[in-house]
Amino acid sequence: MEQIFAVCKVSVAPLRAAPSDKAEITTQLLFGDQVEVLEKAEPWWRIRNAYDEYEGWVDFKQLAEITPQQYEESQHRTAIVPLGVNNQVVAVDGSAYYLASSSNLPFYKEGICELGKEKFQVLFTPQTVSTAVNGTTLAESALFFLNTPYLWGGRTLFGIDCSGYVQAVFKLGGILLKRDASQQSEQGETVNFLPEAQTGDLAFFDNADGKIIHVGLMLNASQIIHASGKVRIDPIDDQGIYNPELGRYSHKLRIIKRFIDPIPTP
């Protein structure tokens, strides 16, 4: 098959494990996500997300084809949707789309973004990805999602999973994380001891088989914010996350990783 590229043209599109409406939703595409089309089984296309290289099946009607040149050029654009609940773009026909925070705004310029041949008026001020991120700004973004319900494969304020949550927070801070917790745990620099953890570090948790199954963002060395049932703040110690509502530890600590420069010691 010739090389084909596309972009997600709806606010949120489910990406499935197999070409069927009954298949598991493994993640979501957000408005403006650019993808490479790997296989077609109408009406399903198997795609690879350009941002994190995640693959899955999506209904082709939720995509708009773009040229290889547009695909390549869009990788170097940095306008994204900021934190907020009323971020709208308006199509030429006057219809509005409500966009999730961290969505892309391809080819944004002077209040307009472009998806393939379509143009959209942007009714908010986009966020330009900055390299000046620190632990405090990551924590502020993380707190925006507080009480968001847990949803396997979710990436939005109306449903999010643990790895999708930290991926969105870090994208808003200009840091690229892979999609799954196990993949994310292979990134960053290891923090040797929990008391050395700083705001913005990521803590990873494993199961009885040693597989990484959960991730959360450290608010400090004794508190973590993570998506478990909902996005919540819980205490953490050397054993793991303690859930006061359950009266027990819910996740066993495996490793802590740092993705930003450490805070200087006074």
C-alpha positions as CSV (number, residue, x, y, z in Angstrom):
1,M,0.0,0.0,0.0
2,E,1.3,3.5,-0.9
3,Q,2.2,5.6,2.1
4,I,-0.9,7.5,3.3
5,F,-1.2,10.0,6.1
6,A,-4.2,11.5,7.9
7,V,-5.3,13.7,10.8
8,C,-8.1,13.2,13.4
9,K,-10.9,15.6,12.4
10,V,-13.2,15.0,15.4
11,S,-12.8,16.0,19.0
12,V,-12.1,12.5,20.2
13,A,-11.9,9.2,18.3
14,P,-11.6,5.7,19.8
15,L,-8.6,3.7,18.8
16,R,-9.4,0.0,19.0
17,A,-7.4,-3.2,19.3
18,A,-9.1,-4.8,16.3
19,P,-11.3,-3.6,13.3
20,S,-14.6,-3.8,15.1
21,D,-16.9,-1.6,17.1
22,K,-16.9,-4.3,19.8
23,A,-13.1,-4.3,20.1
24,E,-11.3,-3.0,23.1
25,I,-10.6,0.8,23.1
26,T,-6.8,0.9,23.8
27,T,-6.5,4.7,23.5
28,Q,-8.0,7.7,21.9
29,L,-7.0,10.1,19.1
30,L,-7.6,13.7,19.7
31,F,-8.4,16.5,17.3
32,G,-5.3,17.3,15.2
33,D,-3.5,14.1,15.9
34,Q,-1.5,13.2,12.8
35,V,-1.2,9.5,11.8
36,E,0.3,7.2,9.3
37,V,-2.2,4.7,7.7
38,L,-0.7,1.2,7.9
39,E,-3.6,-1.0,6.6
40,K,-7.1,-0.6,5.4
41,A,-10.1,-2.9,6.1
42,E,-13.0,-0.6,5.3
43,P,-14.4,1.1,7.2
44,W,-11.4,0.6,9.5
45,W,-7.9,1.9,9.1
46,R,-5.0,0.7,11.2
47,I,-2.9,3.7,12.0
48,R,0.3,4.8,13.9
49,N,0.0,8.0,15.9
50,A,2.9,10.3,14.9
51,Y,3.2,11.6,18.5
52,D,3.8,8.4,20.5
53,E,3.9,5.7,17.7
54,Y,0.9,4.0,19.2
55,E,-1.0,1.7,16.8
56,G,-4.6,0.7,16.5
57,W,-7.8,0.7,14.4
58,V,-10.0,3.7,13.8
59,D,-13.1,4.4,11.7
60,F,-11.7,6.2,8.6
61,K,-14.6,8.6,8.7
62,Q,-13.1,10.2,11.7
63,L,-9.9,11.0,9.8
64,A,-9.0,13.5,7.0
65,E,-6.3,12.6,4.6
66,I,-3.3,14.9,4.4
67,T,-0.3,15.0,2.0
68,P,3.1,13.6,3.1
69,Q,4.4,17.2,3.0
70,Q,1.6,18.3,5.4
71,Y,2.3,15.4,7.7
72,E,6.0,16.2,7.8
73,E,5.5,19.9,8.3
74,S,2.9,19.4,11.1
75,Q,5.5,17.6,13.2
76,H,7.3,20.8,13.8
77,R,4.2,22.9,14.8
78,T,3.8,23.5,18.5
79,A,0.3,25.1,19.0
80,I,-1.9,23.0,21.3
81,V,-5.1,23.3,23.2
82,P,-4.5,24.7,26.7
83,L,-6.2,23.7,30.0
84,G,-9.9,24.6,29.9
85,V,-13.4,23.3,29.5
86,N,-14.7,25.5,26.8
87,N,-12.0,25.5,24.1
88,Q,-13.9,25.7,20.8
89,V,-13.0,25.7,17.1
90,V,-15.6,26.5,14.5
91,A,-15.8,24.9,11.0
92,V,-16.6,26.8,7.8
93,D,-20.2,25.7,8.1
94,G,-20.5,27.3,11.5
95,S,-20.5,24.1,13.6
96,A,-18.5,24.1,16.8
97,Y,-16.1,21.5,18.1
98,Y,-15.2,21.4,21.8
99,L,-11.6,20.3,22.1
100,A,-9.8,18.4,24.9
101,S,-6.7,19.9,26.5
102,S,-3.4,18.9,24.9
103,S,-5.1,18.4,21.4
104,N,-3.1,19.7,18.5
105,L,-3.8,22.7,16.3
106,P,-2.1,22.0,13.0
107,F,-0.8,24.9,11.0
108,Y,-2.2,27.4,13.5
109,K,-1.8,31.0,12.4
110,E,-3.7,34.2,13.3
111,G,-6.7,32.4,14.8
112,I,-7.0,29.7,12.1
113,C,-5.9,26.0,12.1
114,E,-6.0,23.6,9.2
115,L,-6.8,19.9,9.0
116,G,-6.1,18.8,5.4
117,K,-8.4,20.9,3.2
118,E,-10.5,22.2,6.1
119,K,-10.0,25.4,8.1
120,F,-11.2,26.1,11.6
121,Q,-11.5,29.3,13.5
122,V,-9.9,29.0,16.9
123,L,-11.9,30.8,19.6
124,F,-9.3,30.7,22.3
125,T,-5.6,31.5,22.8
126,P,-3.5,28.4,22.0
127,Q,-0.7,27.3,24.2
128,T,2.8,27.3,22.7
129,V,4.9,24.4,24.0
130,S,7.7,25.8,26.1
131,T,11.0,24.3,27.3
132,A,10.7,26.3,30.6
133,V,8.6,23.6,32.3
134,N,9.3,22.8,36.0
135,G,7.7,20.6,38.6
136,T,5.3,23.3,39.8
137,T,3.8,23.8,36.3
138,L,3.5,20.1,35.8
139,A,1.6,19.8,39.2
140,E,-0.6,22.7,38.3
141,S,-1.6,21.0,35.0
142,A,-2.1,17.7,36.9
143,L,-4.5,19.3,39.4
144,F,-6.7,20.6,36.6
145,F,-7.8,17.0,36.0
146,L,-8.6,16.3,39.7
147,N,-11.8,14.1,40.0
148,T,-11.8,13.2,36.3
149,P,-13.3,9.7,36.1
150,Y,-11.0,6.8,35.2
151,L,-11.6,5.4,31.7
152,W,-9.4,2.7,30.2
153,G,-7.8,4.2,27.1
154,G,-9.1,7.7,27.9
155,R,-7.2,10.9,27.3
156,T,-9.8,13.7,28.2
157,L,-11.3,15.5,31.1
158,F,-14.4,13.3,30.8
159,G,-12.5,10.0,31.1
160,I,-8.8,9.3,31.4
161,D,-6.5,6.4,32.4
162,C,-3.3,6.6,34.4
163,S,-0.8,6.8,31.6
164,G,-3.0,8.9,29.3
165,Y,-3.3,11.3,32.3
166,V,0.5,11.8,32.8
167,Q,1.1,11.9,29.0
168,A,-1.4,14.8,28.6
169,V,0.1,16.7,31.6
170,F,3.6,16.2,30.2
171,K,2.6,17.2,26.7
172,L,1.2,20.4,28.0
173,G,4.7,20.9,29.5
174,G,6.5,20.1,26.3
175,I,7.7,16.7,27.3
176,L,7.0,13.7,25.1
177,L,5.9,10.5,27.0
178,K,5.0,7.2,25.4
179,R,1.4,6.0,25.8
180,D,1.6,3.1,28.2
181,A,2.9,3.1,31.8
182,S,5.4,0.3,31.0
183,Q,6.8,2.3,28.1
184,Q,7.0,5.5,30.1
185,S,8.9,3.7,32.9
186,E,11.7,3.2,30.4
187,Q,12.1,6.9,29.9
188,G,13.6,9.5,32.3
189,E,16.3,9.2,35.0
190,T,15.9,7.0,38.0
191,V,15.4,8.5,41.5
192,N,17.1,6.2,43.9
193,F,15.0,6.8,47.0
194,L,11.5,8.0,47.7
195,P,12.6,10.9,50.1
196,E,14.6,12.3,47.1
197,A,11.4,12.5,45.0
198,Q,10.5,16.0,43.8
199,T,7.3,17.6,42.4
200,G,6.8,16.4,38.8
201,D,8.6,13.1,39.2
202,L,6.7,10.0,38.0
203,A,6.2,7.0,40.2
204,F,5.6,3.6,38.7
205,F,3.9,0.5,40.2
206,D,4.0,-3.2,39.4
207,N,1.9,-6.3,39.9
208,A,2.8,-9.6,41.4
209,D,4.4,-10.6,38.1
210,G,6.7,-7.5,38.1
211,K,4.8,-5.9,35.2
212,I,4.4,-2.1,35.4
213,I,0.7,-1.5,35.5
214,H,0.3,2.0,37.0
215,V,1.8,5.5,37.1
216,G,1.2,8.7,38.9
217,L,2.8,12.2,39.4
218,M,4.5,13.1,42.6
219,L,3.3,16.3,44.2
220,N,6.0,15.9,46.9
221,A,7.8,13.1,48.5
222,S,4.7,11.9,50.4
223,Q,1.8,12.7,48.1
224,I,0.9,11.5,44.6
225,I,-1.8,12.4,42.1
226,H,-3.0,9.6,39.9
227,A,-6.0,8.2,38.0
228,S,-7.5,5.3,40.0
229,G,-11.3,5.3,40.0
230,K,-10.9,9.0,39.4
231,V,-8.0,11.4,39.4
232,R,-7.2,11.7,43.1
233,I,-4.5,12.6,45.6
234,D,-3.2,9.9,47.9
235,P,-0.4,9.4,50.4
236,I,2.6,7.3,49.2
237,D,5.5,5.7,51.1
238,D,8.1,3.0,50.4
239,Q,5.4,0.3,50.1
240,G,3.3,2.2,47.6
241,I,0.0,4.2,47.4
242,Y,-2.2,4.0,50.5
243,N,-5.9,4.5,49.7
244,P,-7.6,6.0,52.9
245,E,-11.1,5.1,51.5
246,L,-10.1,1.4,51.1
247,G,-8.0,1.4,54.3
248,R,-5.2,-0.4,52.5
249,Y,-2.4,-0.1,49.9
250,S,-3.7,0.0,46.4
251,H,-0.5,0.0,44.3
252,K,3.0,-1.4,45.1
253,L,5.9,1.0,44.3
254,R,8.4,-0.1,41.8
255,I,10.5,2.9,40.6
256,I,10.5,6.7,40.4
257,K,11.7,8.5,37.3
258,R,12.6,12.2,36.8
259,F,12.1,14.0,33.5
260,I,13.1,17.6,34.3
261,D,16.1,19.1,35.9
262,P,16.3,18.5,39.7
263,I,15.6,21.3,42.1
264,P,19.0,22.8,43.2
265,T,20.0,21.9,46.8
266,P,20.3,25.1,48.9
